[in-house]
Amino acid sequence: MNRIIMHIDANSAYLSWEAAYRLQKGDTVDLRNIPSVVGGDEQSRHGIVLARSIPAKKYSIKTGEALYTARKKCPNLVVVPVRYELYMMCHNAMINIMRDFSPKIQVYSIDEAFLDYTGMEAVHGEPVEAAHKLKNKIKKELGFTVNVGISSNKLLAKMASELKKPDLVHTLFPDEIKEKMWPLPVRELFMVGPATAPKLYRLNIFTIGDLARANPDLLKYHLKSWGKLIQDYANGMESSPVSEDARPPIKGIGNSTTIPFDVDSMDEARKVLLSLCEMVGMRLRQAGYCAKLVSVYLRNTNLSGRSHQRKYTVATDDTYQIFNRALQLMEEMWAGEALRGMGVHVSELVPNNLLQMSMFDVMNERRRRLDQSIDEIRMKYGPKSVIRSVFINSGLSPITGGVIEDFKMMSSIL
């Protein structure tokens, strides 16, 4: 039986969810129809744009730019605050409706999910018909729109949902790839990011079709195994299942955050870094791994970024050690300019039951046991039930990331 996979993607999620909520509460103005953005504290002049309406895009307002520059572009811009609790409510409501159409749902991010429609035609009709039913049900009951992409695998379904927005259903089956996907710019292919695209341009690869037809040996020479992966994707080749429990082999664990104000002091930067490392350490321990390689990423107010990494001889899952390693990397590369984004990533993982103890590791082992106890408390009473004293009255989150703040990092692989 041929698989039928759908990818459901909420249109301008944060803004749409805020708009739908306000309309349900009696507001008469739809934020989606006026220049509006979701952002931080505008009064501090340090807030940034996290989401924008289609009318706001016409003013060249970009996600990630400072609110005060967005205001200069559009004096009548409406700015609404971030409300993660509302977003999670909308996400859960969307997933619940999807479950009416299939029991097999894989959440990909806070505003995206895959649905395996294979064998469900007898219940809800042909795939395109069912996709329209699903889309319209979400719009009618929840008040916001989604795009639905349909294909035989998750990659093509995701690419289909991106073809044209909003509030549309698209198909992208293998026999439609040449017509619908190959003419697209290569940077629009899943997994071709800002670091990979320039390398492809230098090889005269500008469209997805160019990549699909490129010499495999040339791609291997310049991009190693990554070249084969993205060429397979350019040809629509992908076969992973839709499963809530299926997780790809863990190669690394990361955590990053967009900061709603300028971080320009080492004291603040250390605290943000520590809050990121808290989540990374907890994830490592939950996954049963220790890490040798630590990477730190910094993004400034101009939205340009740089990273620094180092491999250590001894692997660790100790939050304190991860933080100290990350702090050393940050101090080596940060010149003190204002930061708007920070990230920590660990890789070269080894199972924690293979961790070799030395005579110098007694204190480290005590900290590891303390970390594990704190993890258990946080799992039972919430992630902020135990916090470090440096965060008291600091105005900074003691732990950054997780289901709400870091939902889009759930997986970097379909």
N, C-alpha and C positions, 0 to 999 in steps of 0.2 A: 504494500500500500504506500502510495506517495504521501509524503508528509505535507501538511498545510500548517504553516507557522504565521502568526500575526505579531506585529510589533505595535504597541499602543504608546503614543507619545503625546502628553498634554501640551497644548500650544501655549507658549509664554507662561509657563506654569505659575510661578510665584505671583505675577501680576493678575493672571486670569483667576486664580483662586481668591485673591484679595477682592477683585471686582465682583465675582459671583457672591461672595460672602456679604459684601456691602449692599448689593442689590436685594439679597434675601432679607436684610435687616432694614430695608426701606429707603436706601439711597436712590436717587433718581438719575444720577450720572454714572454711566458705565466707564470705568477707568480705561477699558480697552479701546474706547472710541475717542479718547482725548490724549494729548501728550502727557504721559505719566510714567513714573518709574518707581520701583521698589529700591530703597536705599537706606543708608545709615542716618546718623545725626547731621542734618544739614546745618544747624546752628554752629556746630563746631568747625565747620569748613573742612572737616576731614572725612565726611561720609562719602561712600562711593555707590555707583549704580550697580545693582545686582540683577535687575530685570527691567525691561522697558516695553512700552506698548508700541504697536505698529506706527501710530502717528508720531511717537517720539523718535523712531528711527529716521523719519523724514527730516529731522533736524540734525542728523548725523551724530546723535547721542549714542555712545557706545557702552556696552557692558564693561564695568571695571574702571570707568573714568570717574574723576571727582565730581561730586554733586554740584560744586560751585561752578565748574566749567560747563556742566550740563545746563545749569540755570542761565549762564551767559548765552548759550545757544538758543534757549527757549525760556524767556522770562515768565511765561505763564505755566511752566511745568509744574505738575502736581506730583509731590513726593510722598510716598506712604512708607511706613516703617516695616521692618522685617518681622514676621510672626511665624516662627518655625512650628509652633504648636498647631496653628491653623493649617499649615502645609501638610503636616502629618495626618491630620483629620481628612483632608481632601484626598491625599494619597490612599489612605485606607479605604475610603468610600469608593474610589475608582477601582481598586483591586477587588473589592467585594462585588461590584457589578460585573467585572471580568469573570469572576468565578461562576456566574450564571451561565456562561458560554463554554467553559471548559474547566475541569478540575486541575489541569496542568498549567500553572502560572509560575513564571520566573521573574521576580523583581530585578530590574537592572539598575535603576536609580530611583530617586524620589518621584520623578515624573515620567518614568518609562518602565514598561514591562513586556515580556513575551508571553504569548498564549499559544498552546499547541491545540489546533483545531482539528487535527487528524481524527477521522471517524465520527465527527460530530455533525455531519451534514444532515443526517436524518432528524436531528433535534431542532436545529436552527436554520437549515437551508444551506444553499451553496455559499462558499467562503465570502464572496463579495457582498452577497445579500446579508449574511450574518455580520460582516464588518460594519455595514451601514446601520444595522439594528443596534449593535454595540455602541457605535459612535453617537447615534441619536439618543440612546437611552442615557448615556453619560451627560449629554447636553441637556436633555429634558429634566432629569432628576437632580443633577448636581450643578448645572448652570455654567459649565465651562466646556470648551471644545477640545477634541483630540484628533490627531491624525492616526490612521491605521494603515500599516504596510502589510502586504500579504505575499508570501512566497513559499518555497519549499525548504528554506533553512533560515536561521536567525539572522545571518549576515544580510541576505538579500531582503528580508522583511524589514530590517532596520533601515537599509538604504532606501527602500520603497517609501517608508513613512516620511523621509526627508525630501522627497522629490518636489513637492509644492505644498505650502501651508496657507491658511489654516483650515481645519474642519473638513478634511478630505480623506478619501480611501484610494490607495494606489496598489497596483500589483507590480511585481518585478520577478517573474518566473525566469528560469534559465533561458528560455527562447526569446525573452525580451531584453536580455542584458545588452546586446549590441546596439539596440535602438535606444534604450532608456538610460543605461548606465555608462556605457563607454564614452559618449560625448562629454560627460561631466569633467570638470577640472579634477586632476588627480588628488589635490588636497582635500576633496570632499569624500574620498574613500575612507572608510573606517580603518583606523590604525595608521593612517598617513598624517602625521602631525607636523607642527612647524619646524621640527628638526629634520624630518625625513624629506619633506617636499622640496627644499632647495637642492638636496642631493639628486633628486630625480630630475629637476629642471636642468642641472648640469649635464645630465645624460640625454637631454632632449626628450624627456618624458613629461608631457604637460597634461594629458588627459588620462582617464582611467583606461581607455582603449589602448593608448600608447603603452601603458604599463602591462596590460594583459598580453600584448603582442611582443614585448621586449625580449631580448636575448637572455635566457635564464642565467647563463654563465656570466654575463655582464653584471646582472643584478647581484649574483652571489659574490663576485669580486668586490663590488663597492659596498654592498649592504649585508653581506654574510647571510645567515639564516633568515634575517628579517626580510630580505629581498624575496625569498621564496614565499614567505607568509603573505606579503601584500600582493604578490602576483597571483597567488591562489585566490585571494579575495577579489582581485580585479576580474578574475574569471568566474566569480560566484561560487567558489569551492569552500564549503564550511559544513560541518556535520555534527556539531555538539547538540546534545539533547536539551529540551526544555524541562527543567527540574528544579524544584525549590531546594532540594538537598544536594544537587550536583554542584560541586565546587572544583575549579581547576586546580592543579597542583600549585601549591604556594611557592613562588619564587622570591617574593619580597613582601614586606608590609610597610605601608606608607600612611602619612597623615599630613594634611596641609590645611591652611585656613586663609581666607581673605580677611584682612584686618580692617575694621570700619573707621580707623583713625591712623594718623601717622605715628609709627613707632620710630623714634629718633634717639632714644637713650638706651644704653646697654642694660640698665635695670629692667626696663619694660621688655626689651628684646629677649632677655634671659627668661623672663616669666612666660612669655608667649611660647618660647622654645620648650620650656619645661612642661607646659600644658599639652603641647603636641607629643612630647616624649611619654607622658603619662599614658596616653591612649595607645601609642605604638608598643610600649612595654606590656600593657595589658593584653593587647591582641597577640603579641608573641607568645605570652604564657598560655593564653587560651588555646592557641594553635599547637602548642607543644614544641616550640622551636626556640633556638638561640641564634643570634646573628653575628657575623664577623664584619660585614661591610656596612658602614654608616654614611649616609649622604644628607646634606643640608641644602635646601633651595631657598633663595631670597629673591623677592620681587619688589622693586622700588615704585615710587609714585608715578614714574613714566611707563610703568607696566613692563619694563625690561627686567629680565631675571638672569641669575647665574647660580651655579651649584658647585659644591666642593665635596669630595668623598675620600674616605680612607679605609683600607682594610686592616683589621687588627688580628693578631695571632690568636687571641682567646675569644671565642664566641660568648655572647651574654644575652640574657633576657632580663637583666637587672635594670630597672628604670633609671636608677642613679647613674649607672655606668653608661647607659645609652645617652643620657642627658649630658654627662661630662664629655663624652666623645663628640656629640653634636655641638656642644658649646665651643670646644676647641676649634672645630671646623668653621663655625660662624665667626669667631674672633679672628681667624686667619684671613677671611675674605671680606668681612664687612668693614667699610670705611666710615660708617656712621651716618650715611645718607638715610633719609626717611624711608621706611619700609611699609608696604601695603599687603604683602603676602609672605608667608613663611611655610616651609615644609620640611619634614623629616622622613627619610626612607631607609629601611634596613633590608639587607639581602645577604646572599651567601649563607643560607640558613642550614642549620644542622639540628637534628632532634635533640631536645634538651636532656634526654636520658643518656646521651653520649657525651655530655659535658664532663670534662676531666677536671677534678679538683686538685689544687695544689696547696701547699702549706700556707700560702698567702691568701687563700680564698675563704678562710673561716668567716671573716666579717662580711664578705660578699654573700656567702650562703645564708647568713642571718638576714641580710637585706632581702634576699630572694624569698625566704620564708615569710618575711614581713609583707613583701609585695603580694604574695599569694593570699595571705590573710586579708589584706586590703581589697584584693580582687573579689574575694568571696563576699565581703560586706557590701561592696559596690553592686555586685550582681543581685544581691538580695534587697538592698535599700535604695539603689540608685547611684549613678556615677559620681554624684557630688556629695554623697553621704560622708565621705572622708576626704578632706582636702589638706594641702600643705599650708603651714602658717603664713608663708610669704604671700599667699593670695588673699588673706583677710584684709578687707578694706582697700584692696588694690584696684577694684573696678574691673579686673581682668578675670576671664573664665579660668577656673582651676584645672579644667580638663577640656580639651578641644577635640572635636571629631566625634565619631560614632554615628548612630542612626540618624540624628537630626542634622547636625552641622556638617557631617562628612558623607552624606548618603551617596553622592555621586562617585565616591571612591570604593563602592562595594566591590567592584570588579573592573579590571581594565581589559578583560577578555570576554568575548561572547560565550 
